[in-house]
Amino acid sequence: MNLFNVYPLNNITITKALGSYVWDDKGTQYLDMYGGHAVISIGHTHPHWVKRIEHQLHKIAFYSNSIIIPIQQELADKLGKVSGKEDYQLFLCNSGAEANENALKLASFHNGKKKIVAFSKSFHGRTSLAVAATDNPSIVAPVNQTENVIFLPFNDEQALEECFSNHGHEISSVIIEGIQGVGGIVAANTSFLQLIRSLCDQYNAVYIADSVQCGYGRTGQFFAHDITGVNADIYSMAKGMGNGYPIGGILIAPHIQAKFGLLGTTFGGNHLACAAALGVLEIIEEQDLLSNALNIGNYLLNELKAIPQLENVRGRGLMIGFDVPESLKDLKKTLLNNFHVFTGEAKPNVIRLLPSLALTKEQADAFLAALKQAIILIQGE
């Protein structure tokens, strides 16, 4: 049987990982500045995280949500404390797409409306409703197409106000990333997010803060949206939540009421997933990784801005992007193949950095040195 060939693959087989490093089957060490799409929040195979999972595995790995699972409440308590959203409610699932799917559905249940406002270059997942709210027609199958999603220009306050003025009575929710990831590390303006909050209040719509990639401490705040000083109604989470163990969830404001059967999942909130997620939060808290993300991120941003060949360096914390001119179009490939550094990209010409929140200054310096050498190598060819 062949694997279904949907991923363009680098000819590398990773067999070991620790902290911000991974090793291939030939023993070559790589610096990981991408963390598998922002998944690795506390570092690969962190010893405490491993022990958390091992300890739980020896007791019980899974049972359904038809019984009391105390570790779910333990996770909710810790998540409330670390995120500062202690009055919110937690629903656990398995992925970012599933989190956004449930957020959009819950919003519609809550206010009985159908229309969703999403934005240009958004990415919210590949499941049915999440992909319909994603601005990439190439991954939206005909069966996913719906007239219930309104796409607006990102950060365009006038367009947003006009949309609510014309369709406010139909709008169920607004879904927005605090910083667009796949869209190229583009931050939502604080005033734009505050306007969303105001309009949602005015028109009884639900403000959904997609925090799948830009949340969980990546920007130096727990959620990228926290910079606004206002709260969303629902926050979606995944990627960094389990440090590689599949888990997702939504935080739900107290005014949105639950009832039996409203949402459901087989594997969401299983014992092992909760153990992994607790290990992540405990390390984030004990090692003050939010502060580290902000400090190392600021250092990287300043150093990157001083490299003249790079364009439009931007981001917050350890969610950083910069544009690469045509003359350096092979920079990502050169970093990987010649200097053994993993980075990410966004089409057409953006390099994305999403390393572990525990990245050290020494590792940041090693990346910067490799980056400068790669630029010299390309320009000398």
C-alpha positions in Angstrom: 0.0 0.0 0.0 1.2 3.5 -0.9 0.8 6.6 1.2 -1.6 9.1 -0.2 0.9 11.5 -1.8 -0.3 15.0 -0.7 2.9 16.3 1.0 6.0 17.6 -0.8 8.7 16.1 1.3 12.3 17.0 2.1 14.6 14.0 1.7 15.2 13.9 5.5 14.3 11.3 8.1 14.2 12.6 11.6 14.8 9.9 14.2 15.6 11.8 17.5 14.7 15.2 19.0 15.6 17.1 22.1 14.8 20.8 23.0 15.4 22.9 19.9 17.4 20.2 18.0 16.5 17.2 15.9 18.7 14.5 14.4 18.3 12.5 11.2 19.0 8.8 10.6 22.6 9.7 9.6 23.2 11.4 12.9 23.2 15.0 11.5 21.9 17.6 14.0 19.5 20.3 12.9 18.4 23.5 14.7 14.6 23.6 14.7 13.3 27.1 14.1 9.9 26.0 13.0 8.7 23.5 15.6 6.6 21.6 13.1 4.2 24.4 12.4 4.4 26.0 15.9 3.6 22.7 17.6 6.7 22.4 19.7 6.0 24.9 22.5 8.3 23.7 25.3 11.0 21.9 23.3 11.1 18.4 21.8 10.8 15.5 24.2 11.0 17.7 27.3 11.7 15.3 30.2 8.9 16.5 32.4 6.4 16.2 29.5 7.6 12.7 28.8 7.2 11.7 32.4 3.7 13.2 32.6 2.7 11.0 29.6 4.5 7.9 30.9 3.0 8.2 34.3 -0.5 8.5 32.9 0.0 5.6 30.4 0.7 3.2 33.2 -2.7 4.1 34.8 -5.2 4.5 31.9 -4.7 5.8 28.4 -8.3 6.2 27.3 -11.9 6.0 28.2 -14.9 7.8 26.7 -16.4 11.1 27.9 -19.3 9.1 29.3 -17.5 8.9 32.7 -15.9 11.4 35.1 -12.3 12.2 34.0 -10.7 14.2 36.8 -7.6 15.1 34.7 -9.8 17.1 32.4 -10.8 19.4 35.3 -7.1 19.5 36.4 -6.3 20.7 32.9 -9.1 23.3 32.9 -8.0 24.7 36.3 -4.3 25.0 35.2 -5.3 26.5 31.8 -7.6 29.0 33.4 -4.8 30.1 35.7 -2.0 30.4 33.1 -4.2 32.0 30.4 -6.0 34.4 32.8 -9.4 33.2 31.6 -10.5 31.4 34.7 -14.2 32.3 34.3 -14.3 30.6 30.8 -15.4 27.1 30.0 -13.3 24.4 28.3 -14.3 22.0 25.6 -11.6 19.6 24.5 -11.1 18.1 21.1 -8.2 16.9 18.9 -7.0 19.5 16.5 -7.1 23.1 15.4 -9.5 22.5 12.6 -11.8 20.6 15.0 -11.5 23.5 17.5 -12.6 26.1 14.9 -15.3 23.8 13.5 -16.8 23.5 17.0 -16.4 27.3 17.7 -18.3 28.2 14.5 -21.0 25.7 15.2 -21.4 26.7 18.8 -21.7 30.4 17.8 -24.5 29.5 15.5 -26.2 27.4 18.1 -25.9 30.3 20.5 -27.5 33.0 18.4 -29.4 31.1 15.8 -27.7 32.9 12.9 -25.8 31.5 9.9 -23.4 34.1 8.4 -19.7 34.0 9.2 -17.3 36.9 8.7 -13.7 35.8 7.8 -10.8 37.6 6.2 -8.5 37.6 3.3 -5.5 35.2 3.6 -7.1 33.5 6.6 -6.5 29.9 7.4 -8.7 28.1 9.9 -8.3 24.4 9.0 -9.3 21.8 6.5 -12.5 20.3 7.9 -15.9 21.3 6.3 -16.8 24.6 8.0 -13.3 25.6 8.9 -12.1 25.3 5.4 -15.1 27.2 4.1 -13.9 30.1 6.2 -10.3 29.7 4.9 -9.3 32.0 2.1 -7.7 29.5 -0.2 -10.0 28.2 -3.0 -7.6 25.4 -3.9 -8.3 23.5 -0.7 -12.1 24.1 -0.6 -13.8 21.1 -2.3 -17.2 21.7 -4.0 -19.0 20.0 -1.1 -17.5 22.6 1.3 -18.6 25.6 -0.6 -21.3 27.7 1.2 -22.9 31.1 0.9 -22.7 31.5 4.6 -19.1 32.9 4.7 -18.4 36.6 3.9 -14.7 37.3 3.2 -13.5 40.9 4.0 -10.2 42.6 3.6 -7.9 42.0 6.6 -7.6 45.1 8.9 -10.1 47.1 6.9 -12.3 48.8 9.5 -14.6 50.5 7.0 -15.4 47.3 5.1 -16.2 45.6 8.5 -18.5 48.3 9.6 -20.3 48.3 6.2 -20.7 44.6 6.4 -22.3 44.7 9.8 -24.5 47.6 8.7 -25.8 45.6 5.8 -25.9 42.1 7.2 -25.5 42.4 11.0 -28.8 40.7 11.7 -27.6 37.6 9.8 -24.0 37.5 11.2 -23.4 34.6 13.7 -19.7 35.1 14.2 -16.5 36.8 13.2 -13.4 34.5 13.2 -10.0 36.0 13.0 -6.4 35.1 13.8 -4.6 37.5 16.0 -1.6 37.1 13.8 -2.1 35.3 10.5 0.3 32.3 10.2 -0.2 30.7 6.8 -1.2 34.2 5.6 2.4 35.3 6.1 2.8 36.5 9.8 0.4 39.5 9.4 -0.9 41.0 12.7 -4.4 42.2 13.2 -4.5 45.8 14.2 -5.5 46.4 17.8 -8.2 48.9 16.8 -9.5 46.3 14.3 -9.9 43.6 16.9 -11.5 46.1 19.3 -13.9 47.1 16.5 -14.8 43.4 16.1 -15.6 43.2 19.8 -17.8 46.3 19.6 -19.7 45.2 16.6 -20.2 41.7 17.9 -21.7 43.2 21.1 -23.9 45.5 19.1 -25.3 42.9 16.7 -25.3 39.8 19.0 -22.5 38.1 17.1 -19.8 35.9 18.5 -16.1 37.0 18.4 -14.0 33.9 17.7 -10.3 34.4 18.4 -8.5 31.7 16.3 -5.4 31.1 18.5 -4.4 27.8 17.0 -1.0 29.1 15.8 -0.7 32.5 17.5 -1.8 31.3 20.9 -0.4 29.4 23.8 2.3 31.9 24.7 3.8 32.2 21.2 3.7 36.0 21.1 4.7 36.5 24.7 1.1 36.8 25.8 -1.0 33.7 26.2 -3.2 34.7 23.3 -2.1 37.1 20.6 -5.6 38.7 20.9 -4.8 39.7 24.5 -2.9 42.8 23.3 -6.3 44.5 22.7 -7.4 44.6 26.3 -10.8 43.1 25.3 -11.9 39.5 25.5 -13.2 37.2 22.7 -16.2 35.0 23.2 -14.4 31.9 22.1 -10.7 31.1 21.8 -9.6 28.1 19.7 -6.4 26.3 20.6 -4.3 23.4 19.4 -0.8 23.2 18.0 1.4 24.2 21.0 -1.2 22.8 23.4 0.2 19.3 23.5 3.8 19.8 22.3 3.3 17.2 19.6 0.5 15.1 21.3 -2.7 15.7 19.4 -5.1 17.9 21.4 -7.2 21.0 20.7 -9.8 22.9 22.5 -12.0 26.0 22.8 -12.3 28.4 25.7 -15.9 29.5 25.9 -17.2 32.7 27.6 -19.5 32.1 30.6 -22.6 33.7 28.8 -22.6 30.9 26.2 -24.6 28.1 27.8 -23.9 24.3 27.5 -26.5 21.6 27.1 -26.2 17.9 26.7 -25.4 16.8 23.2 -24.5 20.3 22.0 -20.9 19.3 21.1 -19.2 15.9 21.3 -16.0 14.0 20.5 -14.7 10.5 21.0 -11.0 11.1 21.6 -11.1 14.7 22.8 -10.0 15.2 26.4 -8.6 11.6 26.7 -6.4 10.9 29.7 -3.1 10.9 27.7 -3.9 14.1 25.9 -4.7 15.9 29.1 -1.5 14.6 30.7 0.5 16.0 27.8 -1.3 19.3 27.9 -0.7 19.6 31.7 3.0 18.9 31.2 3.1 21.8 28.7 1.4 24.3 31.0 3.5 23.3 33.9 6.7 24.0 32.0 5.3 27.2 30.5 4.6 28.4 34.1 7.7 27.0 35.9 10.2 28.3 33.2 8.3 31.5 32.5 8.3 30.8 28.8 6.0 33.6 27.9 8.7 36.1 29.1 11.3 34.1 27.2 9.3 34.1 24.0 8.9 37.9 24.3 12.6 38.6 25.1 14.2 36.2 22.6 11.6 37.2 20.0 12.4 40.9 20.5 16.1 40.1 20.2 15.6 38.1 17.0 13.4 40.8 15.5 16.0 43.5 16.1 18.9 41.4 14.8 16.9 40.4 11.7 16.0 44.0 10.9 19.7 44.8 10.8 20.3 42.4 8.0 19.9 44.6 4.9 19.0 41.8 2.4 15.8 40.9 4.4 12.6 42.8 3.8 9.6 43.7 6.0 10.7 41.8 9.2 7.7 41.5 11.5 6.0 39.6 14.2 5.7 39.4 18.0 7.4 37.1 20.4 8.5 33.9 18.7 6.1 34.3 15.7 8.3 36.0 13.2 8.2 36.5 9.4 10.3 38.3 6.8 10.1 38.7 3.1 12.8 37.2 0.9 13.7 39.0 -2.4 13.8 37.1 -5.6 17.6 37.0 -5.5 17.4 34.9 -2.2 14.5 32.7 -3.3 16.5 29.6 -2.3 17.2 30.8 1.2 14.9 28.4 3.0 16.3 25.4 1.1 19.9 26.6 1.6 19.4 27.0 5.4 18.1 23.4 5.5 20.5 21.6 3.2 23.7 23.5 3.8 23.3 24.8 7.4 20.9 22.2 8.9 18.3 24.7 10.1 14.6 24.1 9.7 12.4 27.2 9.0 8.9 27.6 7.6 7.5 29.5 4.7 4.3 31.3 3.5 3.7 31.8 -0.2 5.0 33.5 -2.2 8.2 34.7 -0.5 7.9 34.7 3.3 10.1 32.8 5.7 8.4 32.0 9.0 10.1 31.3 12.3 8.0 29.4 15.0 10.6 27.8 17.3 10.1 26.4 20.8 9.2 29.1 23.4 12.3 27.8 25.3 14.7 28.9 22.5 17.9 30.3 24.0 19.8 33.4 23.0 22.7 31.1 22.0 20.4 29.2 19.7 19.0 32.4 18.3 22.6 33.6 17.7 23.4 30.3 15.9 20.4 30.8 13.7 21.4 34.3 12.9 25.0 33.3 12.0 23.7 30.5 9.7 21.3 32.9 8.1 24.0 35.5 7.3 26.3 32.7 6.0 23.5 31.4 3.8 22.9 34.8 2.3 26.6 35.2 1.5 26.7 31.7 0.0 23.7 32.4 -2.3 24.9 35.9 -3.3 28.4 34.4 -4.1 27.0 31.8 -6.5 
